[in-house]
Amino acid sequence: MTTTPAPATESTESERKYQPGTTARAPRFLDIPGVEHTGDPAEMLLEAVYFDTADMELARRAITLRRRTGGPDDGWHLKVPLGPDSRQEIHAPLGQPEEVPPRLLEGLAAFTRGKKLSPTARLTTRRTTTRLYGPDGVHLADFSDDHVHAARPGAADQGTHWREWEVELVHATPEFFLAAEPVLAAAGAAPASHSSKLARAFGSEWPAATGRPPVRPRRKGPVLDVAVAYVDACITELLTHDAGVRREEDEALHDLRSTVRRIRSALAIYRPLFKKKAVAGLQDELRWIGRVLGKPRDAEVMRTRILEDLSGLADDPPAVAARRLVEQELGARYDAGYRRALAALDSPRYFRLLNALEAFRDHPPATGKAGRKARKGSRKLVNKALARLDKSQRKARKTSAGPRQDKALHQVRKDAKRLRHGAETVTALHGKAARRLRKSGHRIQKVLGDHQDAVIARGLLAGFASAPDLGETGRAVYGQLARQEEKTAEQARAAYRKARKKARPRSLKL
């Protein structure tokens, strides 16, 4: 009999570490504002083995992966930073000592990029924990007094020993840290100079952080910062959604594809700031992964759409047969597309793209135009995206109804999306005007998205209707649905004309 492993769980951890003096005694917890009583100290022995790549890729990104025994949370722990004092923590059962659970590997794949994980350090911690309670017995935080011994595989020395204190929030807000620090200082402790026990174990050999410090665009700062800050935020989202796609989480595929599109839009709008060849190479690779992700996503959207249309028909044999064909055909396309997407996400080509995006962020291939003032420079570039949309809209108005107009309206939709993303990059600099521009672009994009979906669905239905073994009644069902989609497309075109008049996006002013 086989058993299914317990699922991984997720939580958010907020903690701070402190370095106590050699003779420091426990703090006077009741002097911390809000603490009304404490629990009895509880002692435990924790054994943790940490894993990383040979070049310490996880450490560079402030990510930790360990397998720990002892205490109430035996198992594998993956910790990914969310901010200065917070981390997302994913737990998985103990399993085998050196077999990282699949769910954790999925969460790390975009960071390790094909590199092997192996043990890098073993930490033994004798921990004494005291629970701190507030009014009505609310569990505010845990205070831990740790005596740590760290050893590294293959190291010549016998390891290192130290003592540290740790305050971890349970139900308290981050302000609790500020309230506690004077009491901890009075007991002889100072904020720890190391970010983690693992960093302390490696000492001077701890690798420097990857990437560059986040930049916040300023009105009179360089326009380069506008583009880099936006791409940086998108890279963070991309790495998050990557794990969701590997785990087949709802909407992760759509979110990852959308993030890829946003990066493409930013690179297209701010292209004059960078060396042409560097941007062109990134655009080509982003277009490739976007197409790969688009196949299963489009099949998923069409399957949902057509099955919903079929649900409105009488539940007779022809409709049942039509529903079965749609489920089989589009379900197979989705499954095959998803498999190809997963293979692409594990390919050296995709990992090179991630490396190239981070290199672009960390060392932008900037031209002289990148030094222009942010507010003025970004205004000019975003307004060019608006002019591009105006041009495609004029062309669509002059195009006669039919496939050529469908194609022209699809281009309008893409240009509206680019404008929307461009406006997103400058909301901090242009405020209300940028938000208004983003809203206008989104309105046009959305209504023409409905039109494009109707056009694609109509084509699919025509293909289903031409199946050689389909009877007249089956063809009639698909014909009815195709006419319904044509009507939907007509309604979308009318809605677009109304939205075009209502939106009237206005250019950014200084």
N, C-alpha and C positions, 0 to 999 in steps of 0.2 A: 504494500500500500504506500502510495506517495503522498506527501503533504505539501501544500502550497506555502511558500515562505511568507512570513508576515510582511505586509506592505511597509514601504518607507513612509515616514511622517515628516512634516515640516513645521518649523516654529521660527520665531524671531528672537534672537538673543541680544540683550543690551547689558554690557558690563564694562567695568573699568578695573585696571590693575594698579596696585600700589606696592612700593618697596619699603618694608618696615626696617627699622634699625635692628641691630643684633639683639638688643635687650628689650625690644618693644613688647608691651603687653596688650592684651585685648582692649580695643577702644571702649569708651563709656557709651554704649549704644543708646541708652535712654537720653543722652544729651543731644542726639540727632533730632531736629524738629520733625514731629510727626510719628516718631517711634514711641509706642506706649508700653510694649513688653517684648520679650524675646523668648525663643524656644530654647530647649536644652541643647548644648553643643553635641553634635553627632560626628563621630570619626569614621573614616573609611580609607581604604587603600586602593588607589587607582593605577592601573597599568595601561599605558597607551603607546601604540606603535604608529608612527606618522609615515605617510607615503607621499612621494613626489616624483617628478621626472629627474633624469640625471642632471639636467641643467637648472633644476629648481624652478620650473615654470610656475607652479602653483604658489610658491613662496613669493615670487616676484609680483604676483597679483593679489597678495594678502588672502589667499584661499588656503584652507587647511583641510586635510583628509586624514582621519585617524581611525584606528580600531581600538576601542577601550573596553577593558573589563574592570569590574568593581563598581560599586555605587548603584544607584537606581536606573541609570541609563546605559547599561551594557550595550555595546553594538558599534556599528560604524557611524561616524559623524562627519558630515561634509559641511563646512562653514564658508559662506560667500559673503563678502562685505556689502553692507547696504548704506553705510555712513560711518562717521567717526567712531561711534560707540555701539553700533548695531550690526548684526550679521544674520543672514538667513541660515538656519541650521536644519539640515536634512538628516534624519536618523534612519538607519537600516539595521536589521538583526545581525547578530555576530557572524553567522555563516562560517566560512573557512578563513583561517588566519591571513592568507595572502591572496584571497580572491575577492577583489572589490565588487560589491553588489552591482548588478546591471544598472539599476536606477541611478546610482551615484556616477557610474561611468558615463551614462547619458548626459548627466549634468556637467561633466567635465570635458567631454569630447571637444567642444569648441575652444577649450583652453589648452589641453594637452596636444591636440592636433596630430594624433598618430603616435605620440611618444609613449613609451612604456612607463608604468608606475611601479615603484619598488620602495621598500622601507628605507627611511633616511635617519630616523632617530627613535629611541625608546625612552619614554619618560615614566618614572615611578613617582607618584605623588601621595604623600600622607596628608589627607585633608580633614580639617575640623570645620564644620559648617554650623553657623548659628542663624536661625531664621529671625527676621525682624518684622514685627507686627505693628500695625497702626490702629486707629479707632475701629471698633466693632470687629476686631480680630482680622482685619484685612492683611494678607501676607504681602508686605511691601517689597522686600528684597532678601537676598541671602548674602551673608558675609562668610567668606572662606579664608581660613588661615592654612596656607599650603607650604609643606616642606617637600622640595622637588629634587630628584636626582635624574640627570639626563645623560644618556650614553648614545653614541653614534656608531653604527656598524663599520668596522674596519679602522676606527680611530685608535691612535696609539695610546692616548691617555685613558684614565679610568672614569672619565665623565666629570660632570660638574654638579655642585650642590648649591641650592639657594632657598631662600624663603620669600614668599610673596603673599600679599593679601588681594582679595578679589571681591568686589561688590557687584552682584548681578541683580538687575531689576526683575521683579515678578509682576506686581500690579502697580508699582509706583511709577510716576512719570520721570523723565530724565532730570527734572529739577532736583530729584532726590540726591543725585551725585553732588550737586553744589552744596546741598544742606549737610551732607555727610563729610565733606572734605575737611572742614575745620576740626571736627572731632577726630578724624583719622590722623591729621597733622599733629594734634595735641598728644596722640598716642605714639608719635615718633615715626610716621609713615609719610612718604612723598610719592607723587605719581610715578609709576614705573617708567623707566627709560626705554623699555622694550615693548613691542606691540603684542607679543605673545610668548608663551613658554618656549615654543619652538624657536623663535627668534633669539631668545636668551641662550638657548642651548647651542646655537651656531655662533653666537658672538660676532666677531669681526668677519666671519665667513658668510654671514647672512646676506643674500643678494639684494642689490638695489631694486627699488620698485620699478616695474615696467611702466611705460607711458610717460606722459607729461602732466603736470598739474592742471586741473580744469581751468579753463579761461572763461571769464564773463565779459561779453562784449560791452564796450563803453562807447558813448556817442562820439567822443573825440579820439578813441583808440583806433587801431588799424582795422579795416574792414575784413582783413584776414581772420580776425578772431570770430567774426560772425559765422563764417563758413566752418571753421574748425570746431567751434563749440557745438554747432548743430550736428556735424558728422560724428563728433565724439559721443553725443547723447544717443545717436542712432546706433553706433557700434555697441554701446551698452545694451540697448534693447535687442539688437540682433543676437548677441551672445545669450541673452535670456530666452528669447523665443526659439533659438536653436535647440535648447534642451527640451522645450515643450514639444517641438516637432518629433524629436527622437522618442519621446514618451507618448506620442499620439494624443496629446491633450487637445481639447476642444479649442478651436479658433487659433491654435498656435501656427498652423500652416498659413492662414490668412495674415496673421500678425507679422510673421517673418517676411512674407512676400511684400507686405505693405512697407515694412522698414527698409527693405532693399530698394523699393521704388522711391522712398523719401531721400535716401542717399543719392540715388541717380538724379533726382530733381535738383538737389543742392549742388551737386557737381556741375550739372548743366547750367544752372543760373550763375554760379560763381566761377565758371570756367576761365574767364579772362584773368583771374587772379593767379592762375597756376600754369605751369608748363604744359603745353598742349598734349604732348605724348603721354605724360603721366596720367592725366585725366582720362584720355581716350582709352588707355589700357584698363583702368578701373571700370569705366563705363561698359566696356566689352564684357568683362567678367561678371559684373553685376547683371547685365542683360542676360547672360547665360544662366546664372543661378535663378534669376527671376522666371525665365521660361520653364526651367525644370520644376520649380515650385508651382507654377501656374497650371500645369497639366492636371494634377490631382485636384487642385482647388477648383478649377473650372468644371471638372467632371462632377465634383461634389455639389456645386451650385446648380448645375443643370439638372442633376438627378432630383434634388429637392424641389426645384421649380416645376419640372414636368410632372413629377408624382403628385404635387399639389394640384396642378391643373387636372390630372386624371381623377383625383378624388372628387371633383365636382361632377363627374359623369355618372350615369347609372351603373350600378355594379353588375353588369351583364358579362357574358363570356368574352366578347371582343375587348371590353375595357380591362378585364382581368388579364387577358393575354397581352394587351399593350403594356399594362403595368409590369408584368413579369419581364417583358423584353427590355423595358427601360431600366429596371432594377439590375438585370443581368449585364446589359451592355455598359451602362454608365458605372455600375458597381465595379465591373472588371477594369474599366479605364481608370477609375479612382485607385483601385488596389495596385494596378501596375504602375501608375504614376507615382504613388506614394513610395513604392519599393525603389523606383528610380531616384526619387528625391532623397531617400535615406542613403542610397549608395553614393549620390553626389555629395551629401554632407559628410561622408567618410572618405572622400577622395582627396588626393594630394592637391588637385586643382582648387578645391574649395578652401583648403587650409592655406594655400598660397594667397588666395584672395583675402582671407582674414588677416594674414601677415601684412599684405599690401595696404589694406585699409588702416591698420594701426600705424604702419610706417608713414602713411600719408598724414595721419593725425599728429604723430610725434615729430615728424620732420617735413612739414609742408613744402612741396616744390614750388614755392611762391615766385611770382614775378614782381616787378617794381610797382604794379598797380595794387598789390596787396597791402601796401603801406598807406593807402588813402584813408581818410577819416571814415569811420564806420557808418555813421548816419547818412552822410552824403553818398558814399560809395554804394552802400546797400540799396538805397533808394533808387539809384540809377539802374542797378542790375535787376531788381524786382520789377521795376516799371517796364523793363524790356520783356519780362515774362508776360506782363499784362498786354503789351503791344503784340506779342506773339499770339495771345488768345484772341485779341480783336481781329487780327488778320485771318485766323482760321475760321472765326465766326462769319466774317464777310464772305469768305470763300464758300462756306456751307450754305449761306443764303442764296448764292448764285448757282448752286448745283441743283440740277433737276432731280426729282424724286426717283428712288431706286437704289441699286447697290452703290453707285458713286456717292450719293448723298449719305448713305449709311456710313461709308468710309470717312467722308468729310466730318460727319458728326462725331465719329469715334476720335478723330484727331482733335476736335474741339474739346472733347472730354479729357483727353490726355493733357492738353494745354491748360485746361482749367485745374487739373490736378497739380501740374507743375506750379501754377500760380499759387494755389493753396499752400503747397509746401514752402514756396518762397516766402510767402507772407508769414508762415510759422517761424522762419529764421529771424525775423526782425520785429516780433511783437514787443520785445524789451526795448527796442530803440524807437519804434514808431507808434507804439501804443494802440489807441482806438482805431486809427486809420488802417493799421496792419490787420487788426482783428476783423474789421469790416471787409477788407480785401480777401482775407482767408475765408470768411463766411460766404462771400459772393462766389468765389471759386468752388467752394464745396457744394453750394446749391446747384450750380451748373453741372458739376461732376456727378452728383447724385442722380439727377433726373436723366442725364445721358447714360448713366450706368444702367438704369432700367431699360433704356432703349437698346443698348448694346446687348444686354442679356436676352431681350426679346428677339433680336436679330439672330443671335447664335442659336437660341432654342428653336426658332423657325427652321433653320438649316438642319438641325439635328432631326427634327420631326420629319422633314422631307426625306432624309436618309432612311429613317425607320420605315416610312411609308413605301419605300422602293424595295424593301426586302422581298426576295423572289418567292418565298413560301408564305407570304402574307395574303390573306383573302381580302375580298372587297370590303367586308365589314371592318376588318382591321385597318385597311387603308382609309376608310371613312373616319375612324376614330382619330387617326393621326392628322387627317385633313382638317377635321374640326378643331383640333388643338392648334394646328398651324394658323388657321384663320383667327383664332383667339389671340395668338401671339402677334399676328399682324395688326390686329386692333390695338393691342397693348403698345406696340411700337408707334402707332399713330397717336395714341394718347400721350405717349412720352414726348413725341415731337411737339405736340401742342403745349405740353407742360414746359418744355424747354423754351419755346417762343415766349411764353409768359414769364418764365424765370429770367430770360435774357433781358427783357424789358425792366423787370423789377430789380434785378441785381445791379445792373449798370455799375460795375466795379470802377472805382475812381483811383487814379494814380496817386502814389505817395508824394507828399509835399515836404519841403524842408521847414 
